[in-house]
Amino acid sequence: MSRKPPQWMRRFAPEGNPAHLFPVVCSCGRWIFSERDVVWQSWDAGIIEGDDLVTAIILDRPLIRIRHVSHMDIVRLETVAGPLGISPDGQYLGAHECGLMPVSVKPADVGDNGFHYSTLPGFPKTRPVPGNSDPWAGLPVNDLSDFGWPQSEENEQQTLF
């Protein structure tokens, strides 16, 4: 098993999230969410919704409701007491128990807001160096057309004189 959690877990619970969730590997070897708030709890890394929710209720698994904060890419957790507070259209995490199979292994659908530092205007663009295995090595792409600068010597002479 890899040392890094799956991408969806890192996006669902980024460092410093207000739900205090941390993706960790349990002693049984599975990826789980560890809630490290006042009381530390462990939750299976699978989103429970729809038919899986019925299964979790029948198996009497403890659940916690996931609320997405709409204007931010963060989640908030709400405690559910038995069947109270459960709605059929909600998303939940199930309590982790090492000897039992998780109710769901479905990853969260974490929307990508399209932001990446390389999309910022003025961020330098690079192209890979052929034959170099270093992913950080790259040649800068000199695209002078963005600045309205001449591309050839003929254009340069015409512009200067």
Disulfide bonds with the S-S distance in Angstrom:
none
